[in-house]
Amino acid sequence: SDLDLKLERAENGQVCIDKFNASPVGFYSAILMDIRMPVKTGYEAAQEIRALDRPDADLPIIAMTADAFSEDIKHSLECGMNAHVAKPIDMKEVSRLLTKFLK
């Protein structure tokens, strides 16, 4: 499906937090969060974004990780992420999740 999305890349979890925090409210529709990143992990970045005092801090965050064990999925959700996609990434699944969360 063609969701007509514009993508921006963050090299690590801290850059992700900084980009989100510097953006106007509502600028980002969702975050596809890699778990294993330098500086800050995806878990830490998700928790920090959820803790920000912004009306859009509840935007969909989808974890993308090679760690597909149930405890990793549970940890993603505990850190405030909405869903979890295992690598190799299935774009149909990502598309389905974005369609679900971007009402």
C-alpha positions in Angstrom: 0.0 0.0 0.0 1.2 3.5 -0.7 1.0 5.4 2.6 2.7 8.5 1.0 5.1 8.9 3.9 8.1 11.2 4.2 10.9 9.5 6.2 13.6 11.1 8.3 16.5 9.1 9.8 18.0 9.5 13.2 21.4 8.0 13.7 20.8 7.1 17.3 18.2 7.3 20.1 19.4 10.7 21.3 19.2 12.2 17.8 15.6 10.8 17.6 14.7 12.5 20.9 16.3 15.8 19.9 14.6 15.8 16.4 11.2 15.1 18.0 11.7 17.7 20.7 12.8 20.4 18.3 9.9 19.7 15.9 6.6 21.7 15.9 3.8 19.8 17.6 2.2 17.3 15.2 5.1 17.4 12.8 5.9 13.7 13.1 3.0 11.2 12.7 4.9 8.1 13.9 8.3 6.8 14.9 9.8 3.6 13.6 12.2 2.9 16.4 15.3 0.6 16.1 16.0 -0.9 19.5 19.8 -1.4 19.3 21.3 2.1 18.7 24.3 3.8 20.1 24.1 6.7 22.7 20.5 5.8 23.6 18.7 2.6 22.9 15.2 2.6 21.3 13.8 1.6 24.7 15.4 4.7 26.3 14.4 7.0 23.5 10.8 5.8 23.6 10.6 6.4 27.4 12.0 9.9 27.1 9.7 10.8 24.2 6.7 9.5 26.2 7.8 11.7 29.2 8.0 14.9 27.2 5.5 17.6 28.1 4.0 17.8 24.6 0.5 17.0 23.3 2.0 14.8 20.6 4.2 12.7 22.9 1.7 9.9 22.5 2.4 9.5 18.8 2.7 5.9 17.6 6.1 4.3 18.2 6.8 1.0 16.5 9.8 -1.0 17.6 11.9 -2.6 14.9 14.3 -5.2 16.2 16.1 -8.5 15.6 15.1 -9.3 19.2 11.8 -11.1 18.6 11.5 -12.9 21.9 8.4 -12.3 24.0 10.4 -10.6 26.8 11.7 -8.1 24.2 8.2 -7.4 22.9 7.0 -7.0 26.5 9.9 -4.6 27.2 9.0 -2.5 24.1 5.4 -2.2 25.3 6.5 -1.3 28.8 8.7 1.5 27.4 5.6 3.0 25.8 5.9 1.6 22.3 2.7 0.7 20.5 3.8 -2.3 18.5 6.8 -4.4 17.6 8.1 -5.6 14.2 10.9 -8.2 14.0 13.7 -8.0 11.5 13.9 -8.7 8.7 11.3 -6.0 8.4 8.1 -7.0 6.6 7.0 -3.8 4.9 3.4 -5.1 4.6 3.3 -5.5 8.4 4.8 -2.0 9.0 2.2 -0.6 6.5 -0.6 -2.5 8.3 0.5 -1.1 11.7 0.9 2.5 10.5 -2.6 2.3 8.9 -3.9 1.0 12.2 -2.3 3.7 14.4 -2.5 6.7 12.0 -6.3 7.0 12.3 
